[in-house]
């Protein structure tokens, strides 16, 4: 359970870096995401899941 909470905390840190470092670029990126179709967003999500899974397998 500790590992899961640590992973969630790390995700929050990583997600907060972009708006903290460059709020203007983050806003522009978010605006572009809003114009994407559901299929495009799902594909990005799938690639993220696959990359994260492969990264975890590689690290373990």
Secondary structure, DSSP 8 states (H G I E B T S, - for coil): -HHHHHHHHHHHHHHHHHHHH-HHHHHHHHHHHHTS-HHHHHHHHHHHHHHHHHHHHHH-
